[in-house]
C-alpha cells in the first residue's frame, strides 16, 4: 500500500482491519475557521440564546467640553417606546460621530440609566469645543451570547500619552468562550472619571485576553496620572461576522404629524432611511394609546418611505407628537448584521495635541451604515477616538494625538466590523430615538461553520483515498 505524505501537525486516522484497497488517509485534527472569528473548539458550541444589534440615530446634548480635559455629555431616548426598546444598562455601546471636529474625540461611552446614553468626550486642544448637534450613529449590542461582564482593576494611566493594558478574562464552565482572535472587541467602562478617557474599540490579543487603550489629559487639578476605579464591572462584546439567518427587521419610525378628520381615514407618510421598495410590513405597533385614533393599514410607498393609514372614530385627531412606532419588516434578501473586513491602512502623520481623520478604501462598506474597528497594536500617544463610513466603500478613522509632538501612524492591518443596518434617520426631532434592529443566532452560525469544516475534511479524506486507490489499481 502506498504512503501518503503526512501534513504538519496532523494526526492519522487508522481503520481497524481495513480492506486491502483502503488507504490510510491523513487529515488535520484541528481547524481554524478563518473569516468568521470563530474556531473549531468545543467551548464554542454551548450558545443558548440569540442576540440583537440595534442602531439608533440621535443627537447628543451639545454641552461645551473645556480645553485639555474629558467631559461627559448625554443622549436621551425621549419618546414613549415599548419596554426594552431603548438604551439598556447591561448592553454594550459604540458611537460613530458623523463629522470631524479637530481636537475633539470620543473617549468612552456607557449607559448608566435606562434610556440615557453617556458619551465621554475628550478635548486635547487649547480651547473649549462644543460637539455639533448632529445625527450620531449609536450601536447597541443587547446583552446576550456575545456579551459579557468583567471586573477590571487597571493600573495608573500616565498623563498626556496613551497606554495599553491587557486583561485576562475568567472562564465559566459550560459557557462559550467569546473573546477570540478575529472578533471585534467593544468595551464600556461604567463610570466617568475626570481627565480619564479610553477607546471603546479594544482588541483581542489572545483567547480570553483583551487590550484596552487609556489616556489621561492634563487639566486643572489633574496634573498627574489617573488610576481607573478598581474592580469595576465593565460591559464587553466580542463580535464575529454575523450572517443573515433572520429576514426580520424592526424599525422605530416617526408617527404622522397631520390631523385626521372625524370619522375618516388619512394616509400619512414617514421617511425611513434603509426601507426597500421590496420590503413587506408585517405589523406596526404604538407604544401608547390614543382614544379615538387607530392605525388601519400600512405599506411601503417608495424606497425609504412608509405610508400609514390613520383613522379617527371621534373628532379631528393628531398622532402624539414625536411618537416612535414599531414597524416589523420582512426583507427578501437581508444583509449580514455584521461583516468583518481586514484592511491595510496606510501610514499617516497626526499633528501634536489635535485629532485628524484618515480615510481609506474598504470595498463593501455601505452608505448610512456603521463601523467598528480594532487597531492591531498600540501606537504610544495615539488613540482611535472615532470611526465612520464617510462615503460608499470609504472608511474614516479619527486618531487623537495626546502628546506635544507629531506622531506617525504605522501601516497596519486593522479588523473592521461593518454593521449593515442602514438609516433610519432622525425623524421629527433629533432626540426621537429612531432605530433599526436585527437579531442574530450564534448557535445556527456555529453549526453552519462547523458543518462546512466537516465537509472540507471529508472531501480531503475522499481525495486522499481516491489518490491512493488510483495508485494501487
C-alpha positions as CSV (number, residue, x, y, z in Angstrom):
1,X,0.0,0.0,0.0
2,X,1.5,3.4,-1.0
3,X,2.4,6.0,1.6
4,X,0.5,9.3,1.7
5,X,2.6,12.3,2.9
6,X,1.6,13.4,6.4
7,X,0.8,17.1,6.7
8,X,2.4,19.0,9.6
9,X,0.5,19.0,12.9
10,X,-1.8,16.3,11.5
11,X,-2.9,13.0,13.1
12,X,-3.5,9.8,11.3
13,X,-7.0,8.2,11.2
14,X,-6.4,4.4,11.3
15,X,-9.2,1.9,10.3
16,X,-9.3,-1.4,12.1
17,X,-8.6,-4.3,9.7
18,X,-9.1,-2.3,6.6
19,X,-9.7,-3.9,3.2
20,X,-6.7,-4.1,1.0
21,X,-7.9,-1.3,-1.2
22,X,-8.4,1.2,1.7
23,X,-5.6,3.8,2.0
24,X,-4.8,5.2,5.5
25,X,-5.7,8.9,5.0
26,X,-4.1,11.7,7.0
27,X,-6.2,14.7,8.0
28,X,-5.6,17.6,10.2
29,X,-7.1,17.3,13.7
30,X,-7.6,21.0,14.4
31,X,-9.1,23.6,12.1
32,X,-9.1,27.3,12.4
33,X,-12.3,28.6,10.7
34,X,-10.9,31.8,9.1
35,X,-13.0,34.7,8.1
36,X,-15.6,34.0,10.8
37,X,-13.9,34.9,14.0
38,X,-14.9,31.5,15.3
39,X,-12.7,28.5,16.0
40,X,-13.3,24.8,15.9
41,X,-13.4,24.4,19.7
42,X,-15.8,22.6,21.9
43,X,-16.0,25.6,24.2
44,X,-17.9,27.4,21.5
45,X,-20.9,25.2,20.9
46,X,-22.9,26.0,24.1
47,X,-24.7,29.1,22.9
48,X,-28.1,29.1,24.4
49,X,-29.7,32.3,23.2
50,X,-29.9,34.7,20.2
51,X,-28.5,38.2,20.2
52,X,-29.5,41.6,18.9
53,X,-27.9,44.6,17.3
54,X,-29.8,47.9,17.5
55,X,-28.7,51.1,15.7
56,X,-30.1,54.5,16.7
57,X,-29.6,57.8,15.1
58,X,-29.8,60.5,17.7
59,X,-28.3,63.9,18.7
60,X,-26.0,64.3,21.7
61,X,-26.8,67.2,24.1
62,X,-24.2,69.8,22.8
63,X,-22.5,70.8,26.0
64,X,-19.1,72.5,25.8
65,X,-16.0,70.5,26.6
66,X,-13.3,72.6,28.2
67,X,-9.8,72.6,26.9
68,X,-7.4,69.7,27.7
69,X,-9.9,67.6,29.6
70,X,-12.6,65.0,29.3
71,X,-16.3,65.6,30.0
72,X,-19.4,63.6,29.8
73,X,-22.4,64.6,27.7
74,X,-25.7,62.6,27.4
75,X,-28.2,61.5,24.8
76,X,-31.7,60.5,25.9
77,X,-34.3,58.5,24.1
78,X,-37.2,60.8,24.9
79,X,-40.1,59.0,23.2
80,X,-42.6,56.6,24.6
81,X,-41.1,53.3,23.4
82,X,-42.2,49.9,24.5
83,X,-40.2,48.5,27.4
84,X,-36.9,47.0,26.3
85,X,-36.7,49.1,23.2
86,X,-34.3,51.8,24.4
87,X,-30.8,52.0,25.8
88,X,-30.2,49.3,28.4
89,X,-27.7,49.4,31.2
90,X,-26.5,45.8,30.5
91,X,-25.9,46.5,26.8
92,X,-22.6,47.3,25.1
93,X,-22.3,50.5,23.1
94,X,-20.2,52.2,20.4
95,X,-20.8,55.5,18.6
96,X,-20.0,56.9,15.2
97,X,-19.8,60.7,15.2
98,X,-20.7,61.9,11.7
99,X,-18.1,64.6,11.2
100,X,-14.6,65.5,12.5
101,X,-14.1,68.3,15.0
102,X,-10.4,68.8,15.3
103,X,-9.2,68.3,18.9
104,X,-12.5,66.6,20.0
105,X,-13.0,62.8,20.2
106,X,-15.0,60.1,21.9
107,X,-13.2,58.8,24.9
108,X,-15.8,56.3,26.3
109,X,-19.5,55.5,26.2
110,X,-21.8,53.8,28.6
111,X,-25.5,53.6,29.8
112,X,-25.8,54.2,33.5
113,X,-29.6,54.7,33.4
114,X,-32.1,53.1,31.2
115,X,-32.8,55.3,28.2
116,X,-29.8,57.6,28.7
117,X,-26.5,57.2,27.0
118,X,-23.4,58.8,28.4
119,X,-20.7,59.9,25.9
120,X,-17.3,60.8,27.3
121,X,-15.8,63.5,25.1
122,X,-12.1,64.4,25.3
123,X,-10.6,67.7,24.1
124,X,-6.8,67.8,23.6
125,X,-6.9,71.3,22.2
126,X,-6.2,74.6,24.0
127,X,-9.7,76.0,23.6
128,X,-13.2,74.8,24.6
129,X,-15.1,72.8,21.9
130,X,-18.9,72.2,21.8
131,X,-19.9,69.0,20.0
132,X,-22.1,69.7,16.9
133,X,-25.8,68.8,17.3
134,X,-25.8,66.1,14.6
135,X,-27.2,62.7,13.9
136,X,-24.8,60.3,15.6
137,X,-24.9,56.5,15.0
138,X,-25.3,54.7,18.3
139,X,-24.7,50.9,18.1
140,X,-26.1,48.9,20.9
141,X,-25.3,45.2,21.4
142,X,-28.0,43.9,23.6
143,X,-27.0,41.6,26.4
144,X,-26.7,38.1,25.1
145,X,-24.5,35.3,24.0
146,X,-21.8,37.5,22.6
147,X,-21.6,39.9,25.5
148,X,-20.0,39.5,29.0
149,X,-19.0,41.5,32.0
150,X,-15.6,41.6,33.8
151,X,-14.4,43.2,36.9
152,X,-11.2,45.0,35.9
153,X,-8.6,46.8,38.1
154,X,-6.4,48.9,35.8
155,X,-3.2,50.5,36.9
156,X,-2.4,54.2,36.8
157,X,-2.7,55.9,33.4
158,X,0.1,58.5,32.8
159,X,-0.7,62.0,31.6
160,X,-0.5,63.3,28.0
161,X,0.0,60.0,26.3
162,X,-1.7,56.7,25.8
163,X,-1.1,53.3,27.4
164,X,-2.5,49.9,26.7
165,X,-3.4,47.4,29.5
166,X,-4.1,43.7,28.9
167,X,-6.7,41.9,30.9
168,X,-7.3,38.1,31.1
169,X,-11.0,37.3,31.3
170,X,-12.3,34.5,33.5
171,X,-14.0,31.5,32.0
172,X,-17.2,29.8,33.2
173,X,-17.6,26.1,33.0
174,X,-20.1,25.2,30.3
175,X,-20.2,28.6,28.8
176,X,-18.8,29.5,25.3
177,X,-15.6,31.5,25.0
178,X,-16.4,34.6,23.0
179,X,-13.2,36.6,23.4
180,X,-11.4,35.1,20.4
181,X,-8.8,36.4,17.9
182,X,-10.6,37.7,14.8
183,X,-13.6,39.1,16.7
184,X,-14.3,42.8,17.1
185,X,-13.9,43.9,20.7
186,X,-16.0,46.7,22.3
187,X,-15.7,47.7,25.9
188,X,-17.7,50.1,28.2
189,X,-16.4,51.5,31.5
190,X,-19.4,52.0,33.8
191,X,-18.4,55.4,35.2
192,X,-16.7,58.7,34.2
193,X,-13.5,59.9,35.8
194,X,-12.2,63.4,35.4
195,X,-9.4,63.6,32.9
196,X,-9.5,59.9,32.1
197,X,-10.6,58.5,28.7
198,X,-10.4,55.2,26.9
199,X,-11.2,53.8,23.5
200,X,-14.3,51.7,23.3
201,X,-12.6,49.9,20.5
202,X,-10.3,47.4,22.3
203,X,-8.6,44.5,20.7
204,X,-8.2,40.8,21.3
205,X,-4.6,39.7,21.8
206,X,-5.3,36.1,22.6
207,X,-8.1,33.7,23.7
208,X,-9.7,35.4,26.6
209,X,-7.3,38.3,26.6
210,X,-8.4,41.9,25.8
211,X,-6.3,45.0,25.5
212,X,-7.7,48.4,26.3
213,X,-6.1,51.8,25.4
214,X,-6.3,54.5,28.1
215,X,-5.3,58.2,28.2
216,X,-5.2,61.0,30.8
217,X,-5.4,64.6,29.8
218,X,-3.8,67.3,31.9
219,X,-6.4,69.8,33.1
220,X,-6.6,71.9,36.3
221,X,-6.3,69.5,39.3
222,X,-5.4,66.6,37.0
223,X,-1.7,67.1,36.8
224,X,-0.6,63.5,37.5
225,X,-1.8,60.2,36.2
226,X,-5.2,58.9,36.9
227,X,-5.9,55.4,38.3
228,X,-9.2,53.9,36.9
229,X,-11.6,52.8,39.6
230,X,-10.7,49.3,40.9
231,X,-12.9,46.2,40.4
232,X,-15.5,48.0,38.3
233,X,-17.7,45.8,36.2
234,X,-17.1,46.6,32.5
235,X,-19.5,45.5,29.8
236,X,-17.9,43.9,26.8
237,X,-18.9,42.4,23.4
238,X,-16.9,40.2,21.1
239,X,-18.4,40.1,17.6
240,X,-17.5,37.7,14.8
241,X,-19.0,38.1,11.4
242,X,-22.8,37.6,11.8
243,X,-24.6,36.0,8.9
244,X,-28.2,36.9,7.8
245,X,-30.2,34.0,9.1
246,X,-33.1,36.3,10.0
247,X,-35.1,38.2,7.4
248,X,-37.0,40.2,10.0
249,X,-36.0,43.8,10.9
250,X,-37.7,46.0,13.5
251,X,-37.6,49.8,12.8
252,X,-38.5,52.6,15.1
253,X,-40.2,55.0,12.8
254,X,-41.8,58.5,13.2
255,X,-45.5,58.8,13.6
256,X,-47.7,61.0,11.4
257,X,-47.9,64.7,12.3
258,X,-51.1,65.7,10.4
259,X,-54.6,65.8,11.9
260,X,-57.1,63.1,10.7
261,X,-60.6,64.3,10.3
262,X,-63.6,63.0,12.2
263,X,-64.9,59.6,11.1
264,X,-62.5,59.3,8.2
265,X,-59.0,57.9,7.3
266,X,-55.9,59.6,6.1
267,X,-52.6,58.1,4.9
268,X,-49.5,59.9,6.2
269,X,-46.0,59.1,5.1
270,X,-42.9,58.6,7.2
271,X,-39.4,58.8,5.8
272,X,-37.2,55.9,7.0
273,X,-33.7,55.6,5.5
274,X,-33.0,51.9,4.6
275,X,-36.5,50.8,3.8
276,X,-36.6,49.0,0.4
277,X,-39.4,49.0,-2.1
278,X,-39.5,45.2,-2.0
279,X,-39.9,45.1,1.8
280,X,-43.1,43.8,3.3
281,X,-44.5,45.4,6.5
282,X,-46.0,42.7,8.7
283,X,-47.1,45.0,11.5
284,X,-46.9,48.4,13.2
285,X,-47.3,48.9,16.9
286,X,-47.8,52.0,19.1
287,X,-46.1,52.4,22.5
288,X,-49.1,54.3,23.8
289,X,-52.8,54.5,23.2
290,X,-54.8,57.5,21.9
291,X,-58.5,57.5,22.3
292,X,-60.4,57.6,19.0
293,X,-57.3,57.3,16.7
294,X,-56.3,54.0,15.2
295,X,-53.9,52.6,12.5
296,X,-55.8,50.8,9.8
297,X,-53.2,49.7,7.3
298,X,-49.6,50.4,6.2
299,X,-47.4,49.9,3.1
300,X,-44.1,50.8,1.6
301,X,-45.0,53.6,-0.8
302,X,-41.5,54.0,-2.3
303,X,-37.9,53.3,-1.2
304,X,-37.3,55.0,2.1
305,X,-41.0,55.9,2.7
306,X,-43.7,54.1,4.7
307,X,-47.4,55.0,4.3
308,X,-49.6,54.7,7.4
309,X,-53.3,54.9,7.2
310,X,-54.7,56.6,10.3
311,X,-58.4,56.6,11.1
312,X,-60.5,58.6,13.6
313,X,-63.7,57.4,15.2
314,X,-64.2,60.6,17.1
315,X,-63.3,64.2,16.3
316,X,-60.3,65.5,14.4
317,X,-57.2,63.9,16.0
318,X,-53.5,64.3,15.5
319,X,-51.0,61.5,16.3
320,X,-49.0,62.0,19.5
321,X,-46.1,64.4,18.8
322,X,-42.8,62.7,18.2
323,X,-44.1,59.3,19.0
324,X,-42.0,56.4,17.7
325,X,-43.9,53.5,16.1
326,X,-42.5,49.9,15.9
327,X,-42.6,48.6,12.4
328,X,-41.8,44.9,11.7
329,X,-40.3,44.5,8.3
330,X,-39.8,41.3,6.3
331,X,-36.9,41.6,3.8
332,X,-36.5,39.4,0.7
333,X,-32.7,39.5,0.8
334,X,-31.4,40.5,4.2
335,X,-27.9,41.7,4.7
336,X,-25.5,40.3,7.3
337,X,-25.9,42.1,10.5
338,X,-22.1,42.3,10.8
339,X,-19.5,42.0,8.1
340,X,-15.9,41.5,9.1
341,X,-13.1,43.0,6.9
342,X,-9.3,43.0,7.2
343,X,-7.8,46.1,5.6
344,X,-4.3,47.6,5.4
345,X,-4.4,51.2,6.5
346,X,-1.5,53.3,5.2
347,X,0.9,55.3,7.3
348,X,-0.1,58.9,8.2
349,X,1.1,61.7,10.4
350,X,-1.0,63.2,13.2
351,X,0.0,66.7,14.5
352,X,0.5,67.4,18.1
353,X,-2.4,67.9,20.5
354,X,-5.1,67.6,18.0
355,X,-7.1,64.9,16.2
356,X,-7.2,64.1,12.5
357,X,-9.2,61.9,10.2
358,X,-7.6,59.4,7.8
359,X,-9.7,57.8,5.0
360,X,-9.1,54.6,3.2
361,X,-11.0,52.4,0.7
362,X,-12.7,49.4,2.1
363,X,-14.8,47.8,-0.6
364,X,-18.2,46.7,0.7
365,X,-18.9,49.5,3.2
366,X,-22.4,50.7,2.8
367,X,-23.6,54.3,2.9
368,X,-25.6,55.1,6.1
369,X,-24.2,52.0,7.8
370,X,-22.0,52.0,10.9
371,X,-18.5,50.7,11.6
372,X,-16.5,49.2,14.5
373,X,-12.7,48.9,14.4
374,X,-9.8,47.3,16.2
375,X,-6.3,48.6,15.8
376,X,-3.8,45.7,15.9
377,X,-1.3,47.4,18.2
378,X,-0.7,50.4,20.5
379,X,1.0,53.5,19.0
380,X,2.1,55.4,22.1
381,X,0.5,58.8,22.3
382,X,-2.3,58.0,19.8
383,X,-5.8,56.6,20.3
384,X,-8.7,56.0,18.0
385,X,-11.5,58.4,19.1
386,X,-14.0,57.9,16.3
387,X,-14.7,55.9,13.2
388,X,-17.4,56.2,10.5
389,X,-18.4,55.4,6.9
390,X,-17.7,58.8,5.2
391,X,-18.9,57.6,1.7
392,X,-19.6,54.3,-0.1
393,X,-16.6,52.0,0.3
394,X,-14.7,54.6,2.4
395,X,-13.6,54.2,6.0
396,X,-12.7,57.3,8.0
397,X,-10.6,56.7,11.2
398,X,-10.1,59.6,13.7
399,X,-6.8,59.5,15.6
400,X,-6.1,61.8,18.6
401,X,-2.6,62.8,19.5
402,X,-2.2,63.4,23.2
403,X,1.4,64.5,23.0
404,X,3.2,67.7,22.1
405,X,5.0,66.2,19.1
406,X,3.7,64.8,15.8
407,X,3.2,61.0,15.7
408,X,3.3,58.8,12.6
409,X,0.6,56.1,12.5
410,X,2.2,52.9,11.2
411,X,0.8,51.0,8.2
412,X,-1.1,48.1,9.8
413,X,-3.9,45.6,9.0
414,X,-7.0,46.5,11.0
415,X,-10.0,44.4,11.8
416,X,-13.2,46.3,10.7
417,X,-16.8,45.4,11.5
418,X,-19.5,46.9,9.3
419,X,-22.9,46.9,11.0
420,X,-25.0,46.8,7.9
421,X,-28.1,48.4,9.4
422,X,-28.8,51.4,7.2
423,X,-30.6,54.5,8.4
424,X,-33.1,55.0,10.0
425,X,-32.8,58.8,10.0
426,X,-33.6,61.4,12.7
427,X,-37.4,61.6,12.4
428,X,-39.4,64.6,13.7
429,X,-36.8,65.6,16.3
430,X,-33.1,64.9,16.9
431,X,-34.0,63.1,20.1
432,X,-36.8,61.0,18.7
433,X,-34.7,57.9,19.1
434,X,-35.4,56.2,15.8
435,X,-33.7,52.9,15.4
436,X,-33.4,49.7,13.4
437,X,-32.7,46.3,14.9
438,X,-31.9,42.8,13.7
439,X,-31.4,39.6,15.6
440,X,-28.6,37.1,15.1
441,X,-28.2,33.4,16.0
442,X,-24.7,32.3,17.1
443,X,-25.7,28.7,17.5
444,X,-27.0,28.4,13.9
445,X,-23.9,30.2,12.7
446,X,-21.6,28.0,14.6
447,X,-23.4,24.9,13.4
448,X,-23.1,26.0,9.7
449,X,-19.5,26.9,10.2
450,X,-18.6,23.5,11.8
451,X,-20.7,21.7,9.1
452,X,-18.6,23.5,6.4
453,X,-15.4,22.5,8.2
454,X,-16.6,18.9,8.4
455,X,-17.4,18.9,4.7
456,X,-13.9,20.2,3.9
457,X,-12.4,17.4,6.0
458,X,-14.5,14.7,4.4
459,X,-13.6,16.0,0.9
460,X,-9.9,15.8,1.9
461,X,-10.4,12.2,3.0
462,X,-12.2,11.4,-0.2
463,X,-9.5,13.0,-2.3
464,X,-6.7,11.2,-0.4
465,X,-8.5,7.8,-0.7
466,X,-9.1,8.4,-4.5
467,X,-5.4,9.2,-5.0
468,X,-4.4,6.0,-3.1
469,X,-6.9,3.8,-4.9
470,X,-5.6,5.1,-8.3
471,X,-2.0,4.3,-7.4
472,X,-2.9,0.7,-6.4
473,X,-5.0,-0.1,-9.4
